[in-house]
């Protein structure tokens, strides 16, 4: 499939798909005329990149274990880099959640003061 179709299927801009390619996260084949030719594996990789991005990972972090997101079988192929990175991301999410909980408590106290 061409880049426009992949963009529509994955709901990712063409510009972002080109950026993923520049970052080494996508490696589309090229047609004889030089057009990018994406397949199901590329579509799956984009969905996995989006999933990780929605979990708060940066593209630099995702790139560290990009080989783990290229497999055709499981959602992610097991590899040490993936395990370590996921553990670190879980710690970051836990820290953010704790900070949000604290912020919510402060706001609730302010609200109680305002309500009298």
Secondary structure, DSSP 4 states (H G I P E B T S, - for coil): --HHHHHHHHT--HHHHHHHHHTTS---EE-TTS-EE--HHHHHHHHHHHHHHHTT--HHHHHHTGGGG--SSSSS---HHHHHHHHHHHHHHHHHHHHHHHHHHHHHHHHHHHH-
